[in-house]
Amino acid sequence: MEQRAQDSYSLDDTELGRISQALGVAACVAVPDYVSGRWPVIGARIAALGAGLGIAAAANAAEEPADDEPEADEAASPVTTWTVIGAAAAALAGLSAVEGVVAKHLRGRGVKRPHTLLGALAGAVVYVGSEVEHRRHQGDAS
């Protein structure tokens, strides 16, 4: 009987999933070049990221084998889940502050749409990272 490795991060299972994650992140980072105002930027960023991750989740759910669900004892506790969510929110806030400083520097150097440039770079990093993770997982499963 073949032993399958547990897939703990299924959003990188399909090419569409990896591309939509990267595009969602790229769009999220690029928003301030196209939308003004604190709350509209926050809303547009949430929408862009949500759309990218939603497409990735839907694409991967369609191809997910029924027997790939985690066992009950493998599920994270609510404390762990909220700790991860809180850490992710703090990391995003920190990255957003760094993004603002870098964008201001780039704009001073003549880049007309610095957030778009940073978004393209962030999207590329996300895509490469998810592709590497996918290939690593594929290597574990064989």
N, C-alpha and C positions, 0 to 999 in steps of 0.2 A: 504494500500500500504506500502510495506516494505521500510524503509529509509536506504540507504547504506551510510556508512562513506566514505568520499572522500579519495582515496588512493593517498597520496602526494609523496610516494616513492615506485614505483612499482617494483624496482629491487629485492625486497625480497619476491615477490609473489609466486615463485616456489622453490622447493627444489634444482633443478638444478641451478637456479639463485643464491641462497644463497651459494651453494657449489662453483660455478664458481667465484663468487666475492672473496670468501676466498682464493681459490687457486691462483687467479690473484694477490692478495695482497701478499700472501706467496712467490710466484715466484718473484715478484717485489723486495721484500726485500732481497731475497736470491741471487740475481744476482751477487753482487760483489764477492761472493765466487767462481764463475765460469767464469766470464768475467773480463778482466782487461782493464784499460784505461778509462778515464773520459767519453768520448763521446760514446764509445761502451756500457758502463754501462748504460748511460742515455737512449740510443736507446733500449737496451734490457729491461730496466725497463718499458719504455713506451709501448713496444710490449706486455710484460707480463700483465701489468695492462689493456691495451686495449683489449687483448684477453679475459681476465676474465670478464670484464664489457660487452664486445660485446656479449659473449655467454649468460650472464645473461639477457641482453636486448632482445636478440632474443628469448630466452626461455620464457620470460615473455610477450613479444609482441604476441606470438602465443596463449597465454591463456588469454589475456586482453579482457574483454568485450568491445564491441563497444561503449556502453553508459558511459564508465568510463573516458572520456576525460574531462579535466577541462574547465569550461566556460571561455569565452574571458576575463571577468573581473577578473578571478582568475589567469591568466597567469602573470608571473613575468615580470617586465620591463627590458629592456636591461641593465640599470644601475645596477639593483639588480642582474641580471645574471652575469655580469662581476665583480661585487663586490664579489660575492660568488666564482667565478672562481679564482680571485686574492687572496682571503683569503685562499682558498684551496691550491693554489700553494705556498703561504707563509708558511702555516702549513706543507706541504710536505717537503719544504726546511729545516724548523726547525727540523722536525722529522728525516730527513736524517742526519743532523748534530749530533743529539743525538744518532742515530743508529750507526754512525761511532765511537763515543766515547765509547759506550757500547760494540761494536764489538771489539774494540781495547783492552778493559779491559778483555773481555771474552777470546780473543786470548792469552793474557798474563797469563790467568789462565789455559791454556792448551786446550781450545776448538778449534778444527781444522777448523771448518766451522761455525764461530759465526753468520754470516748473515743468514745461513740456519736455525739455532736455533731461531734467532729472527724472521725470516719469518714464521716459524711454529707457534710461539707464536702469531704473528700478524694475521695470517690466522685464528687461533682459536678464537681470540678476534672478528674479523670481522664476522665469522660464528655465534658465540654466540649472538653478537649484532644484526645481521640481523634476527636471529631466534626469539629473544625476541621481536623485532619490529614487525615481522610478526604475532606472537601470540597475541601481544597487539592489532594490527590492526584487527585480526580475532575476538577478544573479543569486539571491538568497533562496528563491523558490525553485531553482533548478538543481 
